[in-house]
Amino acid sequence: MANLTIKNVPEKLHRRLKQSAAEHRRSVNSEVIACLERELMSRRVDPEEFLAEVRQLRERLAAKTGIFVTDKDLREAKNWGRP
């Protein structure tokens, strides 16, 4: 495994890393690795692919249940109860 040295870490960031490590019961080193993996190894979402998947799910739901949820329905549900 490779080693990495990080210099000049801002104090505020270092405190936050220590706090996060404690919350997750990890060492600071393990927390840094977890943060890097989460950021760099996550799959980037292509908006067009994502929307195509959502449309397919919406159509399957409509075919199975007879319920078709529109964009308007979603907006109204999202805004329901908001001032």
Secondary structure in CASP SS format (residue, H / E / C, confidence):
PFRMAT SS
TARGET T0000
AUTHOR 0000-0000-0000
METHOD secondary structure of the structure
MODEL  1
M C 1.00
A C 1.00
N C 1.00
L C 1.00
T C 1.00
I C 1.00
K C 1.00
N C 1.00
V C 1.00
P C 1.00
E H 1.00
K H 1.00
L H 1.00
H H 1.00
R H 1.00
R H 1.00
L H 1.00
K H 1.00
Q H 1.00
S H 1.00
A H 1.00
A H 1.00
E H 1.00
H C 1.00
R C 1.00
R C 1.00
S C 1.00
V H 1.00
N H 1.00
S H 1.00
E H 1.00
V H 1.00
I H 1.00
A H 1.00
C H 1.00
L H 1.00
E H 1.00
R H 1.00
E H 1.00
L H 1.00
M C 1.00
S C 1.00
R C 1.00
R C 1.00
V C 1.00
D C 1.00
P H 1.00
E H 1.00
E H 1.00
F H 1.00
L H 1.00
A H 1.00
E H 1.00
V H 1.00
R H 1.00
Q H 1.00
L H 1.00
R H 1.00
E H 1.00
R H 1.00
L H 1.00
A H 1.00
A H 1.00
K H 1.00
T H 1.00
G C 1.00
I C 1.00
F C 1.00
V C 1.00
T C 1.00
D H 1.00
K H 1.00
D H 1.00
L H 1.00
R H 1.00
E H 1.00
A H 1.00
K H 1.00
N H 1.00
W C 1.00
G C 1.00
R C 1.00
P C 1.00
END
